[in-house]
């Protein structure tokens, strides 16, 4: 009976996406080589009394040309012109369910039903029960009756509202993603990660706002997920690479300086690697050479194991003192230590730190001698007091990685280094344990310095004064105005303490 009474015939097919949500509805289908209209399109044709629909396309619907697929551009049904996708479908701008849009069947079938509200209206008749298998999922409702969805599409067409995804939308999404990704790549090396992440989030929010505005104001579908995800992946990859680079850089810094400088200096280098300048660099350093006196004779009384233990017991506290004062251990040469201050990081008052290290090393040697003497007495063997000489000099040196491509070390070289070494050697001649140049003495003028002689150093045309260290700053204040002549010209500093002998 329905077929006999019908003035048109249309299909009810849907085009669900991969998530089984209906966002598009076909208005035309190619059925056995014939173009068939949907029920919505057929209802519009019958309601307006037109014999057929007009389809505007780049070629015959469903056919291909030499350049590829050709599709529908628009469909004209009477006075209504419907822009469509290339496959003849339209995107439905679904609305929330509105009870006023539907009338229960039982009200219509009552004998005295008032149907005046339906006058001049286009009416769909269909089932809404879920068991009738005419329930679909839309972006706003997971269970929308099919008849309701058709009514919303017809309402959209009659109101002239369009919801389209232009051909340029995929390209624009890729371009936005590439631009945002490039901006993050350029920003990551120079801007802190948290600020870069904030910039990316703000950019994603801007893309989302523009997408929403295009949808709500102009009916244009632009997918903000593509640029957001692509830029997010690029950001995570960039952060991973930066983290890996930072870890490698941290490992290299710890490997290069962990054995030469204090942990605090290494931590500063890790946090601020830009302060690290490798390679040859001219810097004003204070250099120290420390050497045990008569070590060859001293070592004859030790076995190989005892000698190793003795050197470790001597070098360990001396190295700790140097590192605590911000110094850098250049190298160990048997029983000798070479160290310097003011590299690789700036050390304010580096001369004072070096001089204070020399005083602390003197006190440490006094304690070590006391321990070694007590140990020797308990073992019933003779004890020979251990003495050392320290040379200090301040001047401009070349500091950086020295050596070959296969093996190198962070070291300082230059004439000032040689002077410090020679000053350490002269401690034997003058019978003192610490000798410093005038340059180092000027760096720490408040210490207890005593001028012991004038010597001619390499590359110097005249005699220059050299000084020995009698004590710290408090002791130095008690020696203001004391000169060599007041001690009869013969001065010596006791190895065990800071008093004048």
Secondary structure as GFF3:
##gff-version 3
##sequence-region A 1 501
A	DSSP	alpha_helix	2	5	.	.	.	ID=ss1
A	DSSP	beta_strand	15	16	.	.	.	ID=ss2
A	DSSP	beta_strand	22	26	.	.	.	ID=ss3
A	DSSP	beta_strand	28	31	.	.	.	ID=ss4
A	DSSP	beta_strand	34	37	.	.	.	ID=ss5
A	DSSP	alpha_helix	39	48	.	.	.	ID=ss6
A	DSSP	beta_strand	54	57	.	.	.	ID=ss7
A	DSSP	beta_strand	64	65	.	.	.	ID=ss8
A	DSSP	beta_strand	68	69	.	.	.	ID=ss9
A	DSSP	beta_strand	72	77	.	.	.	ID=ss10
A	DSSP	beta_strand	80	83	.	.	.	ID=ss11
A	DSSP	beta_strand	89	91	.	.	.	ID=ss12
A	DSSP	three_ten_helix	99	101	.	.	.	ID=ss13
A	DSSP	alpha_helix	105	109	.	.	.	ID=ss14
A	DSSP	three_ten_helix	116	118	.	.	.	ID=ss15
A	DSSP	three_ten_helix	130	132	.	.	.	ID=ss16
A	DSSP	beta_strand	135	136	.	.	.	ID=ss17
A	DSSP	beta_strand	144	145	.	.	.	ID=ss18
A	DSSP	alpha_helix	146	159	.	.	.	ID=ss19
A	DSSP	alpha_helix	169	188	.	.	.	ID=ss20
A	DSSP	alpha_helix	193	218	.	.	.	ID=ss21
A	DSSP	alpha_helix	224	257	.	.	.	ID=ss22
A	DSSP	alpha_helix	263	271	.	.	.	ID=ss23
A	DSSP	three_ten_helix	273	275	.	.	.	ID=ss24
A	DSSP	beta_strand	281	292	.	.	.	ID=ss25
A	DSSP	alpha_helix	295	299	.	.	.	ID=ss26
A	DSSP	alpha_helix	304	324	.	.	.	ID=ss27
A	DSSP	beta_strand	328	333	.	.	.	ID=ss28
A	DSSP	beta_strand	336	341	.	.	.	ID=ss29
A	DSSP	alpha_helix	350	379	.	.	.	ID=ss30
A	DSSP	beta_strand	388	403	.	.	.	ID=ss31
A	DSSP	beta_strand	408	413	.	.	.	ID=ss32
A	DSSP	alpha_helix	415	430	.	.	.	ID=ss33
A	DSSP	beta_strand	434	437	.	.	.	ID=ss34
A	DSSP	alpha_helix	438	443	.	.	.	ID=ss35
A	DSSP	beta_strand	448	455	.	.	.	ID=ss36
A	DSSP	beta_strand	464	471	.	.	.	ID=ss37
A	DSSP	alpha_helix	473	477	.	.	.	ID=ss38
A	DSSP	three_ten_helix	484	487	.	.	.	ID=ss39
###
